Amino acid sequence: MSDTRPDWAPAAINLDQPSSARVWDYFLGGSHNFAVDRQVAEAAIAFKPDLPDVARQVRMFLRRAVRTAAAAGVDQFLDIGAGVPTMGPVHEVAREIRPARVVYVDHDPVAVAHGEAMLAEDPDADFIQGDVRTPRAILADPRVRKLIDFDRPVAVLLCSVLHFVADTDDPAGIVATLRDALAPGSFLIVQHASHDNQPAETIAMLEMWNSKSPEPMHWRTADRIEALFEGFTLLEPGVVPMPLWRPLPEDAERAAQDPERYASYAAVAVKPGATGATG
């Protein structure tokens, strides 16, 4: 049975079809999800009980990467596949260091509706509906162009989104289109799920997800993820299990304990050719 449609849910939303953005919101303890999202989330948790912790670790990596870019002088951010804004959104994190303009992009109408409401009074941030599989449309969107000057360094975030892109949709080509649009000194921030060194129960969770969700996941190896940064200079420590990307001192000991259990790699790279943005 469907949920009663809440006031914040756009009329076009199918309450009987799960969404990766809303499942992720549930993992993070958010309230912008439906019964069908919670059912899929709980089924995944049955296979991999630490999935909510994985979601939190992704947000922690995102915050560390955003701070790194902002500290290097970047004041423009494009967050593609942003999901429901929660737990330290990019504009709040970046502005802890410097004034920043931010555009969020997601294909999920609930994420967009919530984001637009949250940013309604913020002239330097926006949330648009778009699909990572059509990067040229995102880059050309008037609302993106209003806030983002691609002749200056930009940080592009691709966290928890590329593993929803099938090989037939050419994820490497998508990222290349984004890389080519960026000025020297720009940052590329990527987090991507991987089946490298994963136990049987994690693979079973992936198979379960793909059998229930209209948004199947396509996990990739470290080599394929590293290839997404072609032409950019990887910041230390390179492509590593997600918790190991520059953990805060208070998190370092925990991050070193079985980091591969998060089934995810993370990396940050800079487009060469400019000074002052080396991280």
C-alpha positions as CSV (number, residue, x, y, z in Angstrom):
1,M,0.0,0.0,0.0
2,S,1.3,3.5,-0.9
3,D,2.0,6.2,1.7
4,T,-0.4,9.0,2.1
5,R,1.1,11.7,-0.1
6,P,2.9,14.3,2.2
7,D,2.7,18.0,1.4
8,W,6.3,18.1,0.3
9,A,5.9,15.3,-2.3
10,P,5.4,16.5,-5.9
11,A,2.2,15.2,-7.5
12,A,4.1,13.3,-10.2
13,I,5.9,11.1,-7.7
14,N,5.0,7.4,-7.9
15,L,4.9,6.4,-4.2
16,D,5.2,2.7,-5.2
17,Q,8.6,3.0,-6.9
18,P,11.7,3.3,-4.8
19,S,14.4,6.0,-5.5
20,S,18.1,5.7,-4.7
21,A,18.0,9.4,-3.4
22,R,15.2,8.6,-1.0
23,V,16.7,5.3,0.2
24,W,20.0,7.2,0.9
25,D,18.0,9.8,2.8
26,Y,16.6,7.0,5.0
27,F,20.1,5.6,5.6
28,L,21.1,9.1,6.8
29,G,18.1,9.3,9.2
30,G,16.1,11.7,7.0
31,S,12.3,12.0,6.6
32,H,12.0,12.5,2.9
33,N,11.3,8.9,1.9
34,F,8.3,6.6,1.4
35,A,7.4,3.1,2.6
36,V,8.7,1.5,-0.6
37,D,12.1,3.3,-0.1
38,R,12.2,2.1,3.5
39,Q,11.4,-1.5,2.5
40,V,14.3,-1.6,0.0
41,A,16.6,0.1,2.5
42,E,15.8,-2.4,5.2
43,A,16.2,-5.3,2.8
44,A,19.7,-4.0,1.9
45,I,20.5,-3.5,5.6
46,A,19.6,-7.2,6.2
47,F,22.5,-8.1,3.9
48,K,24.9,-5.4,5.0
49,P,23.9,-3.9,8.5
50,D,26.4,-1.1,8.3
51,L,24.9,0.6,5.3
52,P,23.7,3.6,7.3
53,D,27.4,4.0,8.4
54,V,28.4,3.8,4.8
55,A,26.1,6.7,4.0
56,R,27.5,8.7,6.8
57,Q,31.0,8.0,5.7
58,V,30.1,9.3,2.2
59,R,28.9,12.5,3.7
60,M,32.1,12.8,5.8
61,F,34.3,12.3,2.7
62,L,32.2,14.9,0.8
63,R,32.7,17.4,3.6
64,R,36.5,16.8,3.8
65,A,36.8,17.1,0.0
66,V,34.7,20.3,-0.1
67,R,36.8,21.9,2.6
68,T,40.0,20.9,0.7
69,A,38.7,22.6,-2.5
70,A,37.5,25.7,-0.6
71,A,40.9,26.0,1.3
72,A,42.6,25.9,-2.1
73,G,40.6,28.9,-3.3
74,V,37.6,27.4,-5.1
75,D,34.4,29.3,-4.5
76,Q,32.1,27.5,-7.0
77,F,30.7,24.0,-6.6
78,L,28.5,21.8,-8.8
79,D,27.1,18.8,-6.9
80,I,25.7,16.3,-9.4
81,G,23.6,13.5,-8.0
82,A,23.2,15.5,-4.8
83,G,20.3,13.6,-3.4
84,V,18.1,15.1,-0.6
85,P,20.2,17.9,1.0
86,T,21.0,16.7,4.5
87,M,23.8,16.3,7.0
88,G,26.0,19.2,6.1
89,P,25.2,20.2,2.5
90,V,27.9,21.6,0.3
91,H,27.0,25.3,0.5
92,E,27.2,25.2,4.3
93,V,30.5,23.3,4.4
94,A,32.2,25.5,1.8
95,R,31.0,28.7,3.4
96,E,32.7,27.7,6.6
97,I,35.9,28.7,4.7
98,R,34.9,31.3,2.1
99,P,31.8,32.7,0.4
100,A,30.7,30.2,-2.3
101,R,28.2,29.7,-5.0
102,V,26.7,26.2,-5.3
103,V,24.4,24.4,-7.7
104,Y,22.9,21.1,-6.8
105,V,21.6,18.6,-9.4
106,D,19.5,15.5,-9.0
107,H,17.0,13.7,-11.2
108,D,14.7,12.8,-8.2
109,P,11.7,15.3,-7.9
110,V,11.6,14.9,-4.1
111,A,15.3,15.8,-3.8
112,V,14.7,18.8,-6.1
113,A,11.6,20.0,-4.4
114,H,13.2,19.8,-0.9
115,G,16.4,21.5,-2.2
116,E,14.5,24.3,-3.9
117,A,12.5,25.0,-0.7
118,M,15.7,24.9,1.4
119,L,17.5,27.4,-0.9
120,A,14.6,29.7,-1.7
121,E,16.1,32.6,0.2
122,D,19.7,32.0,-0.9
123,P,20.7,33.9,-4.0
124,D,24.0,32.1,-4.3
125,A,22.7,28.5,-4.3
126,D,20.2,26.7,-6.4
127,F,18.9,23.1,-7.0
128,I,17.9,22.0,-10.4
129,Q,16.5,18.8,-11.9
130,G,19.0,17.1,-14.2
131,D,20.5,13.7,-15.0
132,V,24.3,12.9,-14.8
133,R,23.8,10.9,-18.0
134,T,23.2,14.2,-19.9
135,P,26.1,16.3,-18.7
136,R,25.9,18.8,-21.6
137,A,22.4,19.7,-20.6
138,I,23.6,20.3,-17.0
139,L,26.5,22.5,-18.2
140,A,24.2,24.5,-20.5
141,D,21.3,25.0,-18.0
142,P,20.6,28.7,-17.5
143,R,20.3,28.3,-13.8
144,V,23.7,26.7,-13.6
145,R,25.3,29.3,-15.9
146,K,23.7,32.1,-13.7
147,L,25.8,31.0,-10.7
148,I,28.8,29.1,-12.1
149,D,31.5,30.7,-14.2
150,F,33.2,27.9,-16.0
151,D,36.1,30.2,-17.0
152,R,37.1,30.1,-13.3
153,P,37.9,27.0,-11.1
154,V,34.9,24.9,-10.2
155,A,34.7,21.9,-7.9
156,V,32.5,19.2,-9.5
157,L,31.2,16.6,-7.1
158,L,30.1,13.1,-8.3
159,C,29.4,11.2,-5.0
160,S,27.2,8.2,-5.0
161,V,26.0,8.8,-8.5
162,L,28.3,7.2,-11.1
163,H,27.6,3.7,-9.8
164,F,24.1,4.2,-11.0
165,V,25.3,4.8,-14.6
166,A,25.4,1.7,-16.8
167,D,28.4,1.0,-19.0
168,T,26.1,1.5,-22.0
169,D,25.6,5.1,-20.9
170,D,29.4,5.6,-21.0
171,P,30.4,6.8,-17.5
172,A,33.9,7.6,-18.7
173,G,32.5,9.8,-21.5
174,I,30.2,11.6,-19.1
175,V,33.1,12.4,-16.8
176,A,35.3,13.4,-19.7
177,T,32.6,15.9,-20.9
178,L,32.6,17.5,-17.4
179,R,36.4,17.5,-17.1
180,D,36.7,19.2,-20.5
181,A,34.3,22.0,-19.4
182,L,36.4,22.9,-16.4
183,A,39.1,25.6,-16.1
184,P,42.6,24.9,-14.8
185,G,42.6,24.8,-11.1
186,S,39.2,23.0,-11.0
187,F,38.6,20.0,-8.7
188,L,36.9,16.7,-9.5
189,I,35.6,14.9,-6.4
190,V,34.4,11.3,-6.9
191,Q,33.1,8.6,-4.6
192,H,32.2,5.3,-6.3
193,A,31.0,1.9,-5.0
194,S,33.2,-1.1,-5.9
195,H,33.1,-4.8,-5.6
196,D,36.9,-5.1,-5.1
197,N,37.7,-7.5,-2.2
198,Q,34.0,-7.7,-1.1
199,P,32.5,-10.7,0.7
200,A,29.7,-12.8,-0.6
201,E,27.0,-11.0,1.5
202,T,27.9,-7.6,0.0
203,I,27.6,-9.0,-3.5
204,A,24.3,-10.6,-2.5
205,M,23.1,-7.2,-1.3
206,L,24.0,-5.7,-4.7
207,E,22.1,-8.4,-6.5
208,M,19.1,-7.9,-4.2
209,W,19.2,-4.1,-4.8
210,N,19.3,-4.6,-8.6
211,S,16.4,-7.0,-8.5
212,K,14.1,-4.5,-6.6
213,S,15.2,-1.1,-7.7
214,P,14.5,0.7,-11.0
215,E,18.0,2.2,-10.5
216,P,20.5,-0.7,-10.6
217,M,24.0,-0.2,-9.4
218,H,27.1,-0.9,-11.5
219,W,30.1,-1.3,-9.2
220,R,33.5,-0.8,-10.7
221,T,37.2,-1.6,-10.0
222,A,39.8,0.8,-8.6
223,D,41.5,0.9,-12.0
224,R,38.3,1.9,-13.8
225,I,37.6,4.6,-11.2
226,E,41.1,6.0,-11.4
227,A,40.7,6.2,-15.2
228,L,37.9,8.8,-14.6
229,F,40.6,11.3,-13.6
230,E,42.5,11.2,-16.9
231,G,44.3,14.5,-17.4
232,F,43.9,15.6,-13.8
233,T,46.4,15.4,-11.0
234,L,45.3,13.2,-8.1
235,L,45.7,14.7,-4.7
236,E,47.3,12.5,-2.1
237,P,46.5,9.8,-1.1
238,G,45.0,9.0,-4.6
239,V,42.2,6.6,-5.2
240,V,41.7,4.9,-1.8
241,P,39.0,3.1,0.2
242,M,36.7,6.0,1.2
243,P,37.5,6.4,4.9
244,L,41.2,6.6,4.1
245,W,40.9,9.8,2.1
246,R,42.4,12.4,4.5
247,P,40.5,11.3,7.6
248,L,40.3,13.9,10.4
249,P,42.7,13.1,13.3
250,E,39.9,12.0,15.5
251,D,38.7,9.5,12.8
252,A,42.0,8.2,11.6
253,E,42.2,5.2,13.9
254,R,38.6,4.0,13.1
255,A,39.2,4.7,9.4
256,A,42.1,2.3,9.3
257,Q,40.0,-0.5,10.7
258,D,38.8,-2.6,7.8
259,P,38.2,0.4,5.4
260,E,37.3,-2.0,2.5
261,R,34.1,-2.9,4.3
262,Y,32.6,0.3,2.9
263,A,32.8,-1.1,-0.6
264,S,33.7,2.3,-2.0
265,Y,36.6,4.3,-3.3
266,A,37.1,8.0,-3.1
267,A,39.5,10.5,-4.7
268,V,40.0,14.2,-5.5
269,A,41.9,15.6,-8.4
270,V,42.8,19.0,-9.8
271,K,43.0,20.2,-13.4
272,P,46.6,21.3,-14.0
273,G,47.6,24.6,-15.4
274,A,46.9,27.0,-12.6
275,T,48.6,27.8,-9.3
276,G,47.0,28.1,-5.9
277,A,44.7,25.0,-6.2
278,T,46.9,22.1,-5.3
279,G,45.2,21.0,-2.0
